[in-house]
């Protein structure tokens, strides 16, 4: 949870700074990298823009699912899930504050703008490795009691 809290805090601080300095934007950092203030009411790559409360409910469900997975996951997946959770909560807070939209501010030439929460979510997925998504999917198929956190005792014979 500490990792999730840290990611959330850094994300919100970055968004606050960009909103506070909006009069001085856009700012070209180097090459095709820029800082600019955008509000995105959709999900990744602005899909489902304008879907409003439906997106907020879906993001809240994802936050709940990742929170549960964080406590049920084998220890090797917990850092990645903490990073993902921090990013997901950061974007959920934005959606609740800004009428269903998130604050996006990082622009890379030829790529849709994004924020630190998005980077954390993508990085957390990358860190979990190829087995991470498979393990998460197995929670619903096998039930939480068989996720690797608890195991039935074996009889000695």
C-alpha positions in Angstrom: 0.0 0.0 0.0 2.9 2.4 0.6 4.0 2.0 -3.0 0.4 2.8 -4.2 0.3 5.8 -1.9 3.6 7.1 -3.2 2.5 6.7 -6.9 -0.8 8.5 -6.1 1.0 11.4 -4.4 3.5 11.9 -7.2 0.7 11.7 -9.8 -1.5 14.2 -8.0 1.4 16.6 -7.4 2.4 16.5 -11.0 -1.2 17.3 -12.1 -1.5 20.1 -9.5 1.7 21.7 -10.8 0.6 21.5 -14.4 -2.8 22.9 -13.6 -1.2 25.7 -11.5 1.2 26.6 -14.4 -1.4 26.2 -17.2 -0.9 29.9 -18.3 2.7 29.0 -19.2 1.8 26.0 -21.3 2.5 24.3 -23.7 6.1 23.9 -22.9 8.5 22.1 -25.2 10.9 20.1 -23.1 13.2 18.6 -25.8 12.6 17.2 -29.3 9.0 15.9 -29.5 8.5 15.9 -25.7 6.1 18.6 -24.4 4.1 19.5 -21.4 0.5 20.6 -22.1 -2.7 20.6 -20.2 -5.5 18.4 -21.6 -8.6 16.9 -20.0 -9.5 13.4 -21.3 -13.0 12.0 -20.6 -12.2 8.7 -22.2 -9.9 5.8 -21.3 -6.5 5.0 -23.0 -6.1 6.7 -26.3 -9.3 8.7 -25.6 -11.5 5.7 -26.4 -15.1 6.0 -25.1 -14.6 9.8 -24.6 -17.8 11.3 -23.3 -19.1 8.1 -21.8 -19.3 9.9 -18.5 -20.5 7.9 -15.5 -20.0 4.6 -17.2 -16.2 5.2 -17.4 -16.1 6.3 -13.7 -18.0 3.2 -12.6 -15.6 1.0 -14.7 -12.5 2.7 -13.3 -13.9 2.3 -9.7 -14.5 -1.4 -10.4 -10.9 -1.8 -11.6 -9.6 0.0 -8.5 -11.7 -2.4 -6.3 -10.4 -5.4 -8.2 -6.7 -4.3 -8.1 -7.1 -3.6 -4.4 -8.4 -7.1 -3.8 -5.7 -8.6 -6.0 -3.0 -6.7 -4.1 -4.0 -8.5 -0.9 -4.5 -11.9 -2.5 -1.5 -11.9 -4.8 1.7 -13.9 -4.3 4.4 -11.5 -2.9 6.2 -11.3 -6.3 3.2 -9.5 -7.9 2.5 -7.0 -5.1 5.0 -4.3 -6.1 3.5 -4.2 -9.7 0.0 -4.2 -8.3 0.8 -1.4 -5.9 2.1 0.7 -8.8 -1.0 -0.1 -10.9 -3.3 0.7 -7.9 -1.6 4.1 -7.3 -2.1 5.1 -10.9 -5.7 3.8 -11.1 -6.6 5.7 -7.9 -5.0 8.8 -9.2 -7.1 8.7 -12.4 -10.2 7.8 -10.4 -9.7 10.9 -8.2 -9.4 13.0 -11.3 -12.6 11.7 -12.8 -14.5 12.4 -9.6 -13.0 16.0 -9.4 -13.2 17.0 -13.1 -16.5 15.7 -14.3 -15.4 12.3 -15.5 -12.1 13.5 -17.1 -8.5 12.9 -16.2 -5.7 15.5 -16.4 -3.2 14.5 -19.2 -0.1 16.6 -19.6 2.8 14.6 -21.1 3.0 14.8 -24.8 5.3 12.8 -27.0 5.4 13.6 -30.7 2.9 11.4 -32.5 1.5 9.8 -29.3 -1.7 10.7 -27.4 -1.0 12.8 -24.2 -0.9 10.9 -20.9 -0.1 11.5 -17.3 2.0 9.9 -14.6 -0.8 7.6 -13.4 -1.0 6.2 -17.0 2.7 5.6 -17.0 2.5 3.9 -13.6 -0.3 1.6 -14.8 1.6 0.7 -18.0 4.9 0.2 -16.0 3.1 -1.9 -13.4 1.7 -4.2 -16.1 5.2 -4.5 -17.7 6.8 -5.3 -14.3 4.3 -8.1 -13.6 5.7 -10.0 -16.6 3.7 -12.3 -18.8 2.5 -14.4 -15.9 0.9 -11.4 -14.1 -2.2 -11.0 -16.2 -2.7 -14.8 -16.3 -2.5 -15.0 -12.5 -5.1 -12.2 -12.1 -7.4 -13.9 -14.5 -7.1 -17.1 -12.6 -8.5 -15.5 -9.4 -12.0 -15.6 -10.8 -11.6 -19.0 -12.3 -10.1 -20.8 -9.3 -11.4 -18.6 -6.4 -9.4 -16.5 -4.0 -8.7 -19.3 -1.6 -6.5 -21.0 -4.2 -4.6 -18.0 -5.4 -1.4 -18.9 -3.7 -1.8 -17.0 -0.4 -3.2 -19.9 1.5 -2.8 -23.6 0.8 -4.6 -26.5 2.4 -2.4 -28.6 4.7 -1.2 -32.0 3.3 -1.6 -35.1 5.2 1.7 -36.9 6.0 1.5 -40.5 4.9 
